[in-house]
Amino acid sequence: MTNLIARLHARLVRDDRGAATLDVGLAAVLVGVTSVAAITLLGGDVTTW
């Protein structure tokens, strides 16, 4: 999974047109996924956040 994200990230960054926007978007997605995973692991309900 991490390898796939790294390859996708490298491909997005290589494209100079809008690379910064894509990079920020990818970072936001990663933070979101990590947050949901952490909440789920802690036994919290994602809908209450």
C-alpha positions in Angstrom: 0.0 0.0 0.0 2.7 2.4 1.0 4.7 1.5 -2.2 1.6 2.2 -4.3 1.2 5.6 -2.7 4.9 6.4 -3.2 4.7 5.6 -6.9 1.5 7.6 -7.3 3.1 10.5 -5.5 6.3 10.4 -7.7 4.1 10.4 -10.8 2.1 13.4 -9.6 5.1 15.4 -8.6 6.8 14.7 -12.0 3.9 16.4 -13.7 4.8 20.1 -13.2 1.4 21.4 -14.1 -0.5 21.7 -10.9 2.0 19.4 -9.1 1.8 21.5 -5.9 -2.0 21.3 -5.8 -1.9 17.5 -6.4 0.7 17.1 -3.7 -1.4 19.0 -1.2 -4.4 17.0 -2.2 -2.6 13.7 -1.7 -1.3 14.9 1.7 -4.9 15.8 2.8 -6.1 12.3 1.7 -3.3 10.6 3.6 -4.1 12.6 6.8 -7.8 11.9 6.4 -7.2 8.1 6.0 -4.8 8.1 8.9 -7.2 9.9 11.1 -10.1 7.6 10.3 -7.9 4.6 10.9 -6.7 5.9 14.2 -10.2 6.7 15.4 -11.4 3.3 14.3 -8.5 1.5 16.1 -9.3 3.5 19.2 -12.9 2.2 19.1 -14.4 5.6 18.3 -17.3 6.2 16.0 -16.1 8.2 12.9 -19.6 9.7 12.5 -19.3 11.5 15.9 -16.3 13.4 14.8 
